[in-house]
């Protein structure tokens, strides 16, 4: 099992329930592809480095999980088409 960290930037226009639902959906994708979520770190609303989709702020989440090498690719393919997600990045953590 490898350790990964998924950084997700969600639209600032979302309500609390919509943000929670989006994060739950992402965690569901991780568990569906045999991953185990170990930690979810919510940074809250932060200013973006540059304007994206006419927004200057967004909500930042960092999700740590453990899985095999197939899971991150599958999760990314689903996150890519999620509407509330502005940007994402999944990286393998060094041991």
C-alpha positions as CSV (number, residue, x, y, z in Angstrom):
1,X,0.0,0.0,0.0
2,X,1.3,3.4,-1.0
3,X,0.4,6.7,0.8
4,X,-1.1,9.5,-1.3
5,X,-2.2,13.1,-0.7
6,X,-5.0,14.6,-2.7
7,X,-5.3,18.4,-2.8
8,X,-8.8,19.6,-3.8
9,X,-9.8,23.2,-4.5
10,X,-13.6,23.7,-4.4
11,X,-15.6,26.7,-5.6
12,X,-16.3,29.4,-3.1
13,X,-19.9,29.7,-4.3
14,X,-20.8,26.4,-2.7
15,X,-22.9,26.2,0.5
16,X,-21.7,24.1,3.5
17,X,-23.9,21.1,2.6
18,X,-22.7,21.1,-1.0
19,X,-19.0,21.2,0.0
20,X,-19.5,18.4,2.5
21,X,-21.3,16.3,-0.2
22,X,-18.5,16.9,-2.7
23,X,-15.9,15.8,-0.2
24,X,-18.0,12.8,0.8
25,X,-18.3,11.9,-2.9
26,X,-14.5,12.1,-3.3
27,X,-13.9,9.9,-0.2
28,X,-16.5,7.4,-1.7
29,X,-14.4,7.2,-4.9
30,X,-11.3,6.5,-2.8
31,X,-13.0,3.7,-0.9
32,X,-14.7,2.3,-4.0
33,X,-11.2,1.7,-5.6
34,X,-9.8,-0.1,-2.5
35,X,-8.3,2.9,-0.9
36,X,-8.4,3.9,2.8
37,X,-8.9,7.5,3.8
38,X,-6.5,8.3,6.8
39,X,-7.0,12.0,7.2
40,X,-9.1,14.9,5.8
41,X,-7.6,18.4,6.4
42,X,-9.9,21.4,5.7
43,X,-8.0,24.6,5.3
44,X,-11.1,26.7,4.7
45,X,-11.5,29.6,2.3
46,X,-8.3,31.0,1.0
47,X,-7.3,33.5,-1.7
48,X,-6.3,32.0,-5.0
49,X,-2.9,32.9,-6.5
50,X,-4.7,34.0,-9.7
51,X,-8.3,34.3,-10.8
52,X,-9.9,31.0,-11.9
53,X,-13.4,31.0,-13.5
54,X,-13.8,34.6,-12.4
55,X,-13.3,33.6,-8.7
56,X,-10.6,35.0,-6.4
57,X,-11.2,32.7,-3.4
58,X,-11.8,29.0,-3.0
59,X,-12.0,26.2,-0.3
60,X,-9.0,24.0,0.1
61,X,-9.1,20.4,1.3
62,X,-6.2,17.9,1.7
63,X,-7.1,14.2,1.8
64,X,-4.5,11.6,2.8
65,X,-5.2,8.0,1.8
66,X,-3.5,4.7,1.4
67,X,-4.1,2.5,-1.7
68,X,-2.6,0.5,-4.5
69,X,-1.2,2.3,-7.6
70,X,-4.6,2.0,-9.5
71,X,-6.7,4.0,-7.1
72,X,-5.3,7.5,-7.7
73,X,-5.8,7.3,-11.5
74,X,-9.4,6.1,-11.1
75,X,-10.1,8.8,-8.5
76,X,-8.6,11.5,-10.7
77,X,-10.7,10.4,-13.6
78,X,-13.9,11.0,-11.5
79,X,-12.7,14.2,-9.9
80,X,-11.9,15.7,-13.3
81,X,-15.5,15.9,-14.2
82,X,-17.0,17.0,-10.9
83,X,-18.4,20.5,-11.3
84,X,-17.6,22.0,-7.9
85,X,-13.9,21.1,-8.2
86,X,-11.8,23.9,-9.6
87,X,-8.4,22.2,-9.3
88,X,-6.9,19.0,-7.9
89,X,-3.6,17.4,-7.5
90,X,-2.8,13.9,-6.3
91,X,0.8,13.1,-5.2
92,X,2.5,10.0,-3.8
93,X,4.0,10.7,-0.4
94,X,7.6,9.6,0.1
95,X,8.2,6.9,2.8
